[in-house]
Amino acid sequence: MSTMGKKIKWGILGCGKIAHKFAEGLKVIPDAILEAVASRTEGKAENFGKLFGVENRYDNYEDLVENAEIDVIYIATTHNFHHENALLCLNHGKPVLCEKPITLNATQTEDLINSARSNNLFLMEAMWMRFIPCIVKLKELLEQGIIGEIKHLTANFGIKKELDSKIRSFNPDLGGGALLDLGIYPISFARMVYKQPPSKIQSSAYIGTTSVDEKSCYLFEYEDGQTAMLSSSHRLIMPHDAFIYGTKGYIQVPDFYHPSEMILKLEGDKKKTINVPFKSTGYNYEAMEVMHCLNTGKLESILMPLDETLEIMKTMDTLRSQWHLKYPGE
Ligand SMILES: NC(=O)c1ccc[n+]([C@@H]2O[C@H](COP(=O)([O-])OP(=O)(O)OC[C@H]3O[C@@H](n4cnc5c(N)ncnc54)[C@H](OP(=O)(O)O)[C@@H]3O)[C@@H](O)[C@H]2O)c1
């Protein structure tokens, strides 16, 4: 994927864990310059700037959005701040790449989309899975009908974390819960494969002592009878393998949110491994897509379009309403 050669100056808003991985990914993109970083936590931007050789280090977000040199801002704060942070950037004329989930709910997403579109500014959710070369190849193979008509898929995302009401995974004030953090991946994967939202949504969630879903499961049905069985958890170790079942066979996608291979099993044939490795952290591909869009005047990406991001947020709103799970202020 080419970025079309023009240098793009990035700003990073929020200097937490994922911001470090993203900055690492930027290093391998020749036309990417990390121009400035901002953190509201004392000393964090300073340390981050030293680590990645960034000259402009701010202890507030306002200085970042007012820096006229910056072409695009990557938002890496916790979910609850995304809406407010993205609006700040858009209102200062800055294009935005915002971490997943783009906001807490569909109403906030709609607001951001309206703001970006009315200001003619680029906006994208950082659903990095969509840009990993193996996923791009998978889409191509599915479109060619390699496994026939797709009928069913399964995908799970579970990471075991110690229960701690303060950390973002479990803290409702920070948008905690497995669905918004991890479940969004299998849901986005299913949306990508079926190219439509589910027509029927059934689910089950275990709401833990901190009042967010520690584990949740989703059963989706689609217009033509296809199905998806998905789940996520902050308390269980799960294999991150997705399986897509078609009328001619199936494809297994290990580590489906950042795969480097797929295993194809067609009826009557032996299993075949298709290797499509990725470089660096993998976050470089979403950044390259943003740069390509900026350099070619596109206001959104065809690989992660805004209407699809909104649809996925609506699906997650429906799931949460089934569990009566609301976040503070909703
Ligand atoms: N794409 C991926 O693979 C991936 C992986 C992990 C996370 N994420 C997403 O990235 C976002 C950040 O996740 P993370 O793990 O990097 O989070 P984190 O390190 O816990 O926090 C990120 C930043 O959010 C702000 N923040 C965190 N807790 C806060 C609090 N209690 N009060 C005020 N500000 C607070 C801080 O910003 P300041 O620096 O300004 O203080 C912090 O540096 C989430 O939305 C998550 O879904 C994506």
The ligand as an SDF file (V2000), in Angstrom:
LIG
                    3D

 48 52  0  0  0  0  0  0  0  0999 V2000
   -5.9980   -1.3250   18.5580 N   0  0  0  0  0  0  0  0  0  0  0  0
   -5.5900   -2.0670   19.5770 C   0  0  0  0  0  0  0  0  0  0  0  0
   -4.9760   -3.1180   19.4260 O   0  0  0  0  0  0  0  0  0  0  0  0
   -5.8420   -1.5790   20.9550 C   0  0  0  0  0  0  0  0  0  0  0  0
   -5.1740   -2.1870   22.0200 C   0  0  0  0  0  0  0  0  0  0  0  0
   -5.3560   -1.6440   23.2760 C   0  0  0  0  0  0  0  0  0  0  0  0
   -6.2160   -0.5730   23.4450 C   0  0  0  0  0  0  0  0  0  0  0  0
   -6.8700   -0.0330   22.3930 N   0  0  0  0  0  0  0  0  0  0  0  0
   -7.7900    1.1080   22.5730 C   0  0  0  0  0  0  0  0  0  0  0  0
   -6.9960    2.2330   22.9090 O   0  0  0  0  0  0  0  0  0  0  0  0
   -7.6220    3.0270   23.9150 C   0  0  0  0  0  0  0  0  0  0  0  0
   -6.6280    3.2280   25.0500 C   0  0  0  0  0  0  0  0  0  0  0  0
   -6.2700    1.9800   25.5860 O   0  0  0  0  0  0  0  0  0  0  0  0
   -4.9270    1.8210   26.4910 P   0  0  0  0  0  0  0  0  0  0  0  0
   -4.8570    0.3990   26.8890 O   0  0  0  0  0  0  0  0  0  0  0  0
   -3.7990    2.4360   25.7940 O   0  0  0  0  0  0  0  0  0  0  0  0
   -5.3780    2.6910   27.7550 O   0  0  0  0  0  0  0  0  0  0  0  0
   -4.5130    3.2990   28.9530 P   0  0  0  0  0  0  0  0  0  0  0  0
   -3.0620    3.0950   28.7190 O   0  0  0  0  0  0  0  0  0  0  0  0
   -5.1060    2.7680   30.2150 O   0  0  0  0  0  0  0  0  0  0  0  0
   -4.9140    4.8550   28.8770 O   0  0  0  0  0  0  0  0  0  0  0  0
   -4.7330    5.6240   27.7090 C   0  0  0  0  0  0  0  0  0  0  0  0
   -4.8180    7.0880   28.0680 C   0  0  0  0  0  0  0  0  0  0  0  0
   -6.1550    7.4310   28.4740 O   0  0  0  0  0  0  0  0  0  0  0  0
   -6.1290    8.4030   29.5040 C   0  0  0  0  0  0  0  0  0  0  0  0
   -6.6490    7.8190   30.7490 N   0  0  0  0  0  0  0  0  0  0  0  0
   -6.5830    6.5220   31.1360 C   0  0  0  0  0  0  0  0  0  0  0  0
   -7.1450    6.3770   32.3460 N   0  0  0  0  0  0  0  0  0  0  0  0
   -7.5840    7.5760   32.7320 C   0  0  0  0  0  0  0  0  0  0  0  0
   -8.2410    8.0950   33.8770 C   0  0  0  0  0  0  0  0  0  0  0  0
   -8.5960    7.2950   34.8800 N   0  0  0  0  0  0  0  0  0  0  0  0
   -8.5000    9.4170   33.9490 N   0  0  0  0  0  0  0  0  0  0  0  0
   -8.1510   10.2420   32.9440 C   0  0  0  0  0  0  0  0  0  0  0  0
   -7.5130    9.8170   31.8110 N   0  0  0  0  0  0  0  0  0  0  0  0
   -7.2450    8.5160   31.7190 C   0  0  0  0  0  0  0  0  0  0  0  0
   -4.6570    8.7850   29.6950 C   0  0  0  0  0  0  0  0  0  0  0  0
   -4.3980    9.8580   28.8300 O   0  0  0  0  0  0  0  0  0  0  0  0
   -3.2020   10.9070   29.1310 P   0  0  0  0  0  0  0  0  0  0  0  0
   -1.9590   10.2890   28.5930 O   0  0  0  0  0  0  0  0  0  0  0  0
   -3.6060   12.1620   28.4490 O   0  0  0  0  0  0  0  0  0  0  0  0
   -3.1630   11.0900   30.6090 O   0  0  0  0  0  0  0  0  0  0  0  0
   -3.9530    7.5170   29.2380 C   0  0  0  0  0  0  0  0  0  0  0  0
   -2.6330    7.7270   28.8590 O   0  0  0  0  0  0  0  0  0  0  0  0
   -8.9060    2.2970   24.2900 C   0  0  0  0  0  0  0  0  0  0  0  0
  -10.0020    2.9300   23.7020 O   0  0  0  0  0  0  0  0  0  0  0  0
   -8.7330    0.8910   23.7230 C   0  0  0  0  0  0  0  0  0  0  0  0
   -9.9470    0.3220   23.2600 O   0  0  0  0  0  0  0  0  0  0  0  0
   -6.6820   -0.5020   21.1600 C   0  0  0  0  0  0  0  0  0  0  0  0
  1  2  1  0
  2  3  2  0
  2  4  1  0
  4  5  1  0
  4 48  2  0
  5  6  2  0
  6  7  1  0
  7  8  2  0
  8  9  1  0
  8 48  1  0
  9 10  1  0
  9 46  1  0
 10 11  1  0
 11 12  1  0
 11 44  1  0
 12 13  1  0
 13 14  1  0
 14 15  2  0
 14 16  1  0
 14 17  1  0
 17 18  1  0
 18 19  2  0
 18 20  1  0
 18 21  1  0
 21 22  1  0
 22 23  1  0
 23 24  1  0
 23 42  1  0
 24 25  1  0
 25 26  1  0
 25 36  1  0
 26 27  1  0
 26 35  1  0
 27 28  2  0
 28 29  1  0
 29 30  1  0
 29 35  2  0
 30 31  1  0
 30 32  2  0
 32 33  1  0
 33 34  2  0
 34 35  1  0
 36 37  1  0
 36 42  1  0
 37 38  1  0
 38 39  2  0
 38 40  1  0
 38 41  1  0
 42 43  1  0
 44 45  1  0
 44 46  1  0
 46 47  1  0
M  CHG  2   8   1  16  -1
M  END
$$$$
